[in-house]
Amino acid sequence: MSDENYQPLDEETLFLVSQTFKALADPTRIRILHLLFNRELSVSNIAVQLDLNQSNVSHQLRFLKNLRLVKYRRDGKTIYYSQDDEHVMKILQQSIDHATHH
């Protein structure tokens, strides 16, 4: 980016970017997002697959939902979660690729 095209980031953008990286800085949230990469799962399915308690999973999903990184749909009494931001999922995948590259 050339200096003449530089535009400083506004406070809201700075905050949202830092919150996104905060979300990706937590191992449990990374595990949840990775699990939801190409599928939709209920809280109980996520808890079982990641060997976590449902309360912890619900707490993490609420954090991710508030950042619009996951979305949900209700089917009767069951709520299913899926990823909601392709951009962040690409960052996550690139980070995983970087970490596993030898």
Backbone as ProteinMPNN parsed JSONL, in Angstrom:
{"seq_chain_A": "MSDENYQPLDEETLFLVSQTFKALADPTRIRILHLLFNRELSVSNIAVQLDLNQSNVSHQLRFLKNLRLVKYRRDGKTIYYSQDDEHVMKILQQSIDHATHH", "coords_chain_A": {"N_chain_A": [[0.851, -1.179, 0.0], [0.651, 2.14, -0.915], [1.893, 5.24, 0.467], [0.285, 7.448, -0.152], [-2.259, 6.409, -0.383], [-2.939, 5.652, 2.116], [-5.153, 5.193, 4.751], [-6.111, 5.906, 7.964], [-7.297, 3.563, 10.418], [-10.605, 3.528, 11.67], [-11.968, 3.857, 15.012], [-13.983, 1.946, 15.597], [-13.539, -0.079, 13.696], [-10.925, -0.854, 14.419], [-11.491, -1.885, 16.981], [-13.224, -4.054, 16.34], [-11.541, -5.684, 14.776], [-9.559, -6.3, 16.662], [-11.115, -7.732, 18.506], [-11.819, -9.932, 16.965], [-9.325, -11.178, 16.65], [-8.896, -11.678, 19.33], [-10.869, -13.597, 19.756], [-9.824, -15.668, 18.23], [-7.608, -16.225, 19.691], [-8.075, -17.948, 21.709], [-7.823, -21.278, 22.717], [-10.037, -23.081, 23.031], [-12.117, -21.813, 21.636], [-10.988, -21.824, 19.087], [-10.96, -24.574, 18.596], [-13.724, -25.061, 18.545], [-14.583, -23.451, 16.35], [-13.08, -24.671, 14.322], [-14.236, -27.2, 14.312], [-16.753, -26.517, 13.395], [-16.28, -25.843, 10.816], [-17.162, -26.859, 8.223], [-19.676, -27.78, 8.799], [-22.768, -28.176, 10.62], [-23.678, -28.111, 13.976], [-25.14, -29.188, 17.104], [-25.132, -27.79, 20.464], [-24.765, -29.838, 22.322], [-23.655, -31.868, 20.69], [-21.244, -30.626, 19.943], [-20.05, -30.373, 22.457], [-19.699, -33.094, 23.174], [-18.03, -34.039, 21.083], [-15.75, -32.493, 21.482], [-15.091, -33.036, 24.03], [-15.967, -31.39, 26.193], [-17.754, -29.493, 28.726], [-21.255, -28.723, 28.452], [-22.024, -26.2, 29.327], [-19.686, -24.639, 29.187], [-19.242, -24.763, 26.408], [-21.57, -23.464, 25.473], [-21.143, -20.908, 26.546], [-18.809, -20.125, 25.131], [-19.809, -20.218, 22.504], [-21.696, -18.173, 22.617], [-20.026, -15.943, 22.889], [-18.698, -16.101, 20.39], [-20.902, -15.833, 18.691], [-21.753, -13.24, 19.255], [-19.759, -11.831, 18.028], [-20.352, -12.331, 15.464], [-19.253, -14.593, 14.298], [-20.176, -17.117, 14.406], [-23.346, -18.579, 13.605], [-26.79, -19.376, 14.281], [-29.491, -21.767, 14.151], [-32.778, -22.691, 14.968], [-34.317, -25.779, 15.616], [-37.056, -27.085, 16.549], [-36.588, -27.882, 19.862], [-33.909, -27.887, 19.737], [-30.87, -26.204, 19.106], [-28.856, -25.382, 16.442], [-25.531, -24.765, 15.485], [-23.373, -22.996, 13.236], [-20.585, -21.939, 11.192], [-20.149, -18.429, 10.503], [-18.671, -16.584, 9.132], [-16.819, -16.391, 6.478], [-14.385, -15.136, 5.916], [-12.97, -15.017, 8.359], [-12.806, -17.723, 8.853], [-11.106, -18.472, 6.794], [-8.773, -17.183, 7.622], [-8.334, -18.624, 9.965], [-7.92, -21.206, 8.869], [-5.628, -20.707, 7.322], [-3.867, -20.091, 9.365], [-3.749, -22.526, 10.712], [-2.655, -24.08, 8.666], [-0.169, -22.797, 8.467], [0.891, -23.364, 11.009], [1.15, -26.127, 10.876], [2.858, -26.575, 8.818], [5.889, -27.823, 7.616]], "CA_chain_A": [[0.0, 0.0, 0.0], [1.466, 3.347, -0.977], [1.589, 6.224, 1.502], [-0.774, 8.367, -0.559], [-3.554, 5.737, -0.235], [-3.108, 5.254, 3.507], [-6.27, 5.73, 5.52], [-6.078, 5.324, 9.3], [-8.485, 2.801, 10.788], [-11.449, 4.176, 12.675], [-11.987, 3.154, 16.305], [-14.857, 0.775, 15.547], [-12.835, -1.113, 12.939], [-9.85, -1.328, 15.284], [-12.086, -2.699, 18.032], [-13.723, -5.31, 15.782], [-10.395, -6.502, 14.385], [-8.926, -6.82, 17.882], [-12.02, -8.737, 19.066], [-11.698, -11.128, 16.131], [-8.091, -11.851, 17.044], [-9.126, -12.186, 20.685], [-11.639, -14.839, 19.606], [-8.93, -16.687, 17.685], [-6.51, -16.437, 20.622], [-8.501, -18.912, 22.725], [-7.8, -22.642, 22.154], [-11.375, -23.69, 22.981], [-12.858, -21.198, 20.522], [-10.387, -22.341, 17.848], [-11.46, -25.94, 18.423], [-15.136, -24.989, 18.154], [-14.653, -22.942, 14.977], [-12.545, -25.702, 13.43], [-15.261, -28.242, 14.232], [-17.889, -25.99, 12.629], [-15.782, -25.338, 9.532], [-18.037, -27.221, 7.104], [-20.859, -28.501, 9.274], [-23.652, -27.559, 11.6], [-23.79, -29.016, 15.113], [-25.801, -28.684, 18.311], [-24.24, -27.583, 21.601], [-24.416, -31.142, 22.912], [-22.713, -32.543, 19.77], [-19.945, -29.96, 20.072], [-19.51, -30.742, 23.776], [-19.264, -34.496, 23.131], [-16.898, -34.205, 20.167], [-14.559, -31.817, 21.999], [-14.942, -33.444, 25.429], [-16.157, -30.202, 27.024], [-19.11, -29.451, 29.269], [-22.17, -27.92, 27.629], [-22.025, -24.82, 29.809], [-18.513, -23.986, 28.604], [-19.493, -24.636, 24.97], [-22.579, -22.411, 25.307], [-20.482, -19.634, 26.837], [-17.926, -19.799, 24.004], [-20.646, -19.947, 21.332], [-22.292, -16.842, 22.806], [-18.951, -15.006, 22.547], [-18.507, -16.155, 18.938], [-22.111, -15.317, 18.041], [-21.746, -11.782, 19.412], [-18.814, -11.309, 17.033], [-20.875, -12.779, 14.173], [-18.382, -15.627, 13.753], [-21.065, -18.271, 14.261], [-24.782, -18.296, 13.55], [-27.54, -20.53, 14.757], [-30.876, -21.939, 13.741], [-33.518, -23.517, 15.911], [-35.153, -26.847, 15.069], [-37.739, -27.544, 17.753], [-35.883, -27.444, 21.065], [-32.472, -27.97, 19.494], [-30.238, -25.098, 18.387], [-27.698, -25.817, 15.67], [-24.584, -23.695, 15.194], [-22.487, -23.144, 12.084], [-19.729, -20.757, 11.02], [-20.874, -17.325, 9.881], [-17.772, -15.597, 8.531], [-15.837, -17.072, 5.634], [-13.091, -14.46, 6.008], [-12.297, -15.466, 9.577], [-12.511, -19.142, 8.687], [-9.907, -18.537, 5.946], [-7.649, -16.821, 8.491], [-8.119, -19.778, 10.827], [-7.324, -22.284, 8.079], [-4.263, -20.318, 6.977], [-3.078, -20.196, 10.594], [-3.532, -23.961, 10.926], [-1.687, -24.494, 7.635], [1.129, -22.251, 8.857], [1.362, -24.076, 12.198], [1.447, -27.52, 10.569], [3.817, -26.609, 7.709], [7.231, -28.204, 8.098]], "C_chain_A": [[0.895, 1.241, 0.0], [0.995, 4.353, 0.073], [0.423, 7.126, 1.131], [-2.168, 7.752, -0.415], [-3.848, 5.338, 1.204], [-4.29, 5.975, 4.14], [-6.212, 5.102, 6.905], [-7.393, 4.589, 9.596], [-9.293, 3.57, 11.823], [-11.519, 3.295, 13.918], [-12.85, 1.892, 16.277], [-14.184, -0.385, 14.809], [-11.701, -1.697, 13.768], [-10.383, -2.266, 16.356], [-12.535, -4.051, 17.482], [-12.587, -6.239, 15.354], [-9.737, -7.097, 15.629], [-9.803, -7.878, 18.541], [-11.963, -10.04, 18.267], [-10.435, -11.893, 16.5], [-8.176, -12.375, 18.474], [-9.881, -13.512, 20.623], [-10.733, -15.968, 19.141], [-7.745, -16.979, 18.608], [-6.842, -17.481, 21.684], [-8.555, -20.322, 22.132], [-9.18, -23.296, 22.056], [-12.187, -23.116, 21.828], [-12.303, -21.649, 19.18], [-10.92, -23.74, 17.573], [-12.915, -25.935, 17.956], [-15.264, -24.523, 16.713], [-14.158, -23.988, 13.983], [-13.567, -26.822, 13.242], [-16.432, -27.804, 13.352], [-17.501, -25.556, 11.218], [-16.737, -25.63, 8.38], [-19.276, -27.98, 7.55], [-21.587, -27.694, 10.33], [-23.84, -28.571, 12.731], [-24.532, -28.355, 16.271], [-24.757, -28.507, 19.41], [-23.806, -28.926, 22.172], [-23.464, -31.925, 22.012], [-21.317, -31.943, 19.873], [-19.274, -30.383, 21.381], [-18.961, -32.163, 23.767], [-18.006, -34.631, 22.269], [-15.609, -33.569, 20.684], [-14.276, -32.153, 23.461], [-14.947, -32.226, 26.366], [-17.545, -30.26, 27.653], [-19.961, -28.468, 28.471], [-22.19, -26.461, 28.04], [-20.862, -24.034, 29.207], [-18.712, -23.764, 27.106], [-20.486, -23.509, 24.707], [-21.978, -21.029, 25.524], [-19.612, -19.197, 25.658], [-18.726, -19.474, 22.746], [-21.305, -18.571, 21.432], [-21.269, -15.77, 22.437], [-18.767, -14.938, 21.033], [-19.709, -15.596, 18.177], [-22.152, -13.789, 18.124], [-20.788, -11.111, 18.441], [-19.21, -11.668, 15.606], [-19.921, -13.762, 13.483], [-19.111, -16.951, 13.629], [-22.499, -17.771, 14.209], [-25.513, -19.533, 14.03], [-28.909, -20.578, 14.105], [-31.519, -22.901, 14.732], [-34.345, -24.535, 15.139], [-35.829, -27.509, 16.262], [-37.028, -26.988, 18.968], [-34.37, -27.403, 20.873], [-31.995, -26.767, 18.69], [-28.972, -25.637, 17.728], [-26.84, -24.609, 15.316], [-23.749, -24.042, 13.966], [-21.647, -21.871, 11.97], [-20.479, -19.685, 10.242], [-19.955, -16.284, 9.245], [-16.654, -16.307, 7.779], [-14.445, -16.46, 5.754], [-12.31, -14.953, 7.213], [-11.942, -16.942, 9.473], [-11.285, -19.332, 7.796], [-8.654, -18.19, 6.748], [-7.308, -17.992, 9.397], [-7.437, -20.904, 10.061], [-5.886, -21.955, 7.693], [-3.34, -20.417, 8.192], [-2.767, -21.653, 10.914], [-2.508, -24.478, 9.929], [-0.276, -24.022, 7.995], [1.72, -23.052, 10.025], [1.78, -25.523, 11.887], [2.428, -27.679, 9.406], [5.213, -26.903, 8.262], [8.297, -27.801, 7.134]], "O_chain_A": [[1.794, 1.362, 0.832], [-0.156, 4.319, 0.509], [-0.349, 7.528, 2.001], [-3.157, 8.481, -0.333], [-4.893, 4.75, 1.483], [-4.408, 7.199, 4.07], [-6.258, 3.877, 7.018], [-8.453, 4.954, 9.088], [-8.737, 4.184, 12.734], [-11.166, 2.117, 13.869], [-12.482, 0.879, 16.871], [-14.253, -1.533, 15.249], [-11.534, -2.916, 13.812], [-9.799, -3.319, 16.613], [-12.259, -5.086, 18.089], [-12.67, -7.451, 15.552], [-9.396, -8.279, 15.64], [-9.273, -8.844, 19.091], [-12.049, -11.126, 18.84], [-10.466, -13.115, 16.646], [-7.586, -13.408, 18.791], [-9.56, -14.445, 21.36], [-10.859, -17.1, 19.608], [-6.961, -17.887, 18.333], [-5.975, -17.856, 22.474], [-9.259, -20.544, 21.147], [-9.456, -23.998, 21.083], [-12.872, -23.856, 21.122], [-13.063, -21.839, 18.23], [-11.29, -24.054, 16.442], [-13.292, -26.709, 17.077], [-15.986, -25.142, 15.93], [-14.754, -24.168, 12.92], [-13.738, -27.33, 12.134], [-17.028, -28.62, 12.649], [-18.312, -24.964, 10.506], [-17.085, -24.717, 7.631], [-19.861, -28.736, 6.774], [-21.096, -26.691, 10.848], [-24.125, -29.742, 12.482], [-24.55, -27.131, 16.402], [-23.638, -29.01, 19.303], [-22.63, -29.132, 22.471], [-22.554, -32.584, 22.514], [-20.323, -32.669, 19.888], [-18.087, -30.708, 21.408], [-17.876, -32.412, 24.293], [-17.032, -35.263, 22.68], [-14.513, -34.034, 20.373], [-13.339, -31.623, 24.058], [-14.062, -32.059, 27.205], [-18.415, -30.988, 27.175], [-19.45, -27.509, 27.892], [-22.355, -25.579, 27.197], [-21.037, -22.896, 28.77], [-18.388, -22.694, 26.59], [-20.269, -22.687, 23.816], [-22.268, -20.093, 24.779], [-19.667, -18.043, 25.235], [-18.368, -18.56, 22.003], [-21.451, -17.883, 20.422], [-21.6, -14.801, 21.754], [-18.69, -13.851, 20.46], [-19.546, -14.957, 17.138], [-22.542, -13.125, 17.163], [-20.982, -9.953, 18.073], [-18.495, -11.35, 14.655], [-19.793, -13.768, 12.259], [-18.717, -17.812, 12.841], [-22.82, -16.69, 14.701], [-24.924, -20.605, 14.167], [-29.415, -19.584, 13.584], [-30.87, -23.805, 15.258], [-34.989, -24.206, 14.142], [-35.251, -28.384, 16.908], [-36.876, -25.774, 19.103], [-33.639, -26.937, 21.747], [-32.633, -26.362, 17.719], [-28.133, -26.264, 18.375], [-27.35, -23.567, 14.902], [-23.46, -25.206, 13.692], [-21.966, -20.851, 12.581], [-21.343, -19.994, 9.421], [-20.417, -15.211, 8.858], [-15.675, -16.762, 8.37], [-13.443, -17.172, 5.7], [-11.126, -15.271, 7.104], [-10.89, -17.364, 9.953], [-10.503, -20.256, 8.017], [-7.607, -18.815, 6.583], [-6.136, -18.32, 9.581], [-6.474, -21.492, 10.554], [-5.02, -22.829, 7.732], [-2.171, -20.782, 8.063], [-1.658, -21.978, 11.337], [-1.599, -25.224, 10.294], [0.692, -24.767, 7.842], [2.907, -23.376, 10.023], [2.656, -26.075, 12.553], [2.788, -28.801, 9.05], [5.649, -26.306, 9.246], [9.478, -28.044, 7.382]]}, "name": "protein", "num_of_chains": 1, "seq": "MSDENYQPLDEETLFLVSQTFKALADPTRIRILHLLFNRELSVSNIAVQLDLNQSNVSHQLRFLKNLRLVKYRRDGKTIYYSQDDEHVMKILQQSIDHATHH"}
